[in-house]
């Protein structure tokens, strides 16, 4: 039985590797074209391409699957089923009609919640206690197809989008290996999604990471976690960008303007769980304080807040801004 796998980022790697190790015949791996990256803007292959080549699998990188020649090439592979895992293209009917057993999509949320391109960040931003993975039969909508299987996972307060995505990628591979053979044997009846519970995410933008210190500390904390590793939560000090990579919300009020950096009393510092890290200072927000645990100046390496404060003790009492001023 021939199978085609479609995926692009790091998230898809455990699923591709699991299919190969389980003995499935991969007729081809489809992934996005190489893109310029880094300072030299040299073409960089997607993670899925690198793994597929390591595993000796044929790779296809069409710019679009809407072109007749791309569809003809896919049809010539005669796949029984197509597995999609974070491919990055919307598949139209001509593609969906190629495999007789349909196109299965591996999506990192508990559909119909968090449809669309940014479900992992969305779960953290919403403060969800749990998220998970859904395997569905694709239709022409955006993550609207009937569900074949789901598995949930708690969202830890110490999770970033990066760490949560890593957990979900392995959960996805496990669920795929459990679901695919049962689907091919005809043991699963697809279940329609409940449209009344649907939420939709959008593609993240660089500007989403800009911190508005007038927001509550709890909301800024979620954004710090949701935007790690990209686009990163950032603010400015005298026009210089500062990325905040780890933080913790505190109950307290300094009486200062939002964005003002304040020293931490031992009582406030004790609110930070040991597993979160150590905080040397905090920032006043619209409601509560945000203890800063790890941050990074432009062009420098990330530092813990204690080390950062030793190098810039004058930051206490200064005001962070977004957008830059002064």
N, C-alpha and C positions, 0 to 999 in steps of 0.2 A: 504494500500500500504506500503510495507516494504522498508526502506531506510537504507543504510549503510553509515556511516560517517567515513572518514579517515583524521586524522590530528594529529599534535604533539605539536607545540609550542603555546605560548601565543596568537599569531596572530589568531589562529583558534578558540579561545574560543567564541567570539561574534557570529560567524556563527553557532556553535553547539548549543549555548543557544537559538539563534533565531529560529532554526528549532524545538527545543523542545517546545518553547513557542507558536509557530504557530500550534502545534498539529500534527506534522509529527511523524509517527511511526518509531522509530530508532531501527532496528533489532539488531545492534551492532555498537560499536565505535572501530575502528582500530587505534592504535597508536604505536609508537616505543617502544621497551623494555625499562625498567628502566635502567638507567646508573649510574655508580659510580660518585659521585660529592662531593665537599667540602673537607675539610682537612682529614676527616676520610674515604673518598671515599666510603661512604655508598650509596647503590642503591637509586636513587631518581626518582620518577615517573614523566613522562612528564606532563605538565599542562593540556593537554586534558584528560589524564587518571583521574586526580584529579577531574576535572569538571564532567566527565562522571559518576564517582562513586557518587559524590554529587547529581547528577540528577537521580541516580538509574538505569543507563544504563549499559547493558552488555559490557564488554571490552575485546578486543582481542589484543594480543601483539606478533604476530609472528616475529621471527627474519628476515624472508624473505617471500615474497609472491610468490616466484618462486617454492616453494616446492609443490609437488602434494597434500599433505595432507592439506596444508594451502588453496589451491585453492578449494579443495573438501569441506572444512569447510565453506568457503565463499559461495560457490554454494548452500550449504544446507540452508543458510539463505534466499535464493530466493529473493534478493533485486530487486525491480523494477528499481532503479537507485542508483548509488553510487555518493556521493559528496566528493570531495577531497579538502582539504584546508591545504597546507603546511605539507603534510604527511612525506616527506623525503625519499620516495622510488620511483623509476621509475617503473611504472606498465606495465607489458608485456601483450601481446595479450590474453593469457588465462584468465587474470583478467578482461581485458576490455570487453571480450565477455560474462561475467557472467550476467550483468543486461540488460534486453531488451531495456531500455530507455537510456543506455549508462552511461558513467562516466563523471561527470561534475567537472571541475577543477576551483577553485577560485585562481586567480593569481594576486599578487599586482603590476601590471604594465599595461600600455596600449599596449598590444601585437599588433604587433610583436616586439615592443621595449622592451628590457631588459628581454629576455627569461632566464631561468635558475634559479640557487639557491639564487642569491643575488640581486633581482631587486630593493629593497628599497634603499640599499646603492648605487647601480649603478645610480639611478636617481639623488641622491645628488652629487655624484662624477662627473657626466656629466653636472651639473649645469642646469638640466631641470627645466623649469618654472612650469610645471605641470606633474603629474603622475596620477595613478588611479588604477582601479581594472578591470580585465577582467574575465568573466566566459566563458569557452570554453568547447567544447566536446573533450575529450582526445583521442589522437591517440598514436601510439608507439613512436613518436618523443618527444623531450623535448620542451614542450609548443608550439607545432606546429599545434595543432588541430584547427578546425574552431570555430569562435567566435559566442557566443550566445548573449552576452551583454557586454557593457562597461560603466564605469562612471568615470569621471575625478575629480581631486582634485589639487588645486594649491600647489606648494612646497614653504613653507615659508623660508626666509633666517634664521629664528630662529629655524627651524626644525633640529633635529638629526634623525638618523635612528630609534631611539627608539620612539620619539614623532610622527614622520611621520608614522611609522608602526602602532601605536595605532590608529591614525586617519583612516588609510586605513583598519584596521581590522573591524571597525564599518561600514565603507562604504561598505565593502565586505558583511557583514551580511545583510545590507539593500538591496543591489543589488541581493543577493542570494534569499531573500524572494520575490522579485519582479519577478525574472527570472524563478525560479524553477516551479511554478504553470503554467506559460505560456508555458514552455517547455513541461511539462507533458500533457497539453491540445493540443499540436501540433500547437501552434500559432507562433513559432519561426523557421525561416529558417536559419541554420548555415551558416555563411559567411567565406569563406577561407581567411587566412591571406595573406598579401602582402609580399612575401619573399624578395623583393627588399628593404624593410624597416627594416628587422630583425636585431637585435643586440642580443648578447649572453653574459650573465654574468658567472662568475665562483665562486666557493666556496671561501669565505674569509679565509685567513690564519693569524695566529698570527703575522707573520713578516710583513704583509701589514700595520700594525699600526706604524711601525718605520718611524719617520719623517726625511725626507731629507730636511735640511734647505736651500739647493740650489734651491729648487723649489720656484715658486712665492707664495706670501702670500695667494692669492686667492685660489690656488690649495691646499695648506696645510689646509686652513680653511675648505674647502669642505671635506677633509679627516678627520679632527677632528669631523665634524658632521656625516659623513657617517659611521665612526667606533665607534660611541657611540650607544649602550653599548658595542659592541664587534667587534674587539679586543681591541679597545681603541687606540688613537694616543699617541705615547710615544717617549721620547727622553732620554738623559742621561746627568747627571752632575757629573763629577768625578767618573764615573762608576755606579752611583746610578740612577735607572730608575725613570723618572718623567712622569706621565700621564697628558696630557693636555685634559681636558674635555670640555672646552668652550673657544672660541677665536673669534677675529674679524679682518678682513684684513684692513690695513690702507694704504693710499697713503702717502708715505714718505720714506726717506732713511737716515740712520744714518752715512753712510760711513764706517761702521764696516763690518767685515767678517760675512757671513751667520752663524746663530746660536748664535750670540752675544746678550746677554740680555742688553737692553737699557732702560733708564728712559723715561717716557712719558711727553712731554710738555703739558700744558693745551690745546693747539691748536690740538695736535694729539689726546689727550684723548677725545676731543669733537666730533671726528669722530665716536665714538662708540655710537650706539643708546641706549637710556636709558633702553629700554626693553631687551637689550642684557646683561646688567650688567655693572659693573665698572671694569676698568682695571688699574692696578698699574704699569705695565711695559709691554714692548713689546720685540719681538725677531726680529732681522734683518733676512730677507730671501733673496732669489735670486732676488726678485723684490718686493719691498714694505716691510712693517713691519707687524708683526702679534701681535696684542694686546692680551695678555693672561688674561682670565677672571676667569677661575677655573682650578685648577691643583691638583695633588696628588703625594706625595712621597710614595715610596714602603712601605707597611705596615702601612700607616697612612690614615686618612680620607681625602676626598677631601676638599679643602679650596678655598675661593675666593682669587684673587691675592693680594688684600690689606692685608688680614690676613696673607697670605703666606709671603709677603714681610716683615711684622713686625717680623716674626720669622726667616727670612733668608735675612736680608738687603744686605748682601754681594753678592747676586746673580747678581746684576747689574754690568755689565762689564765682567761677566764670559761668557764662551762659551759653549753652549749645543751641544752635539754630538750624532751621531748615525752612526755606533755602538759605544759602550763605548770605551773610550781611557783613558790612564793615570792611 
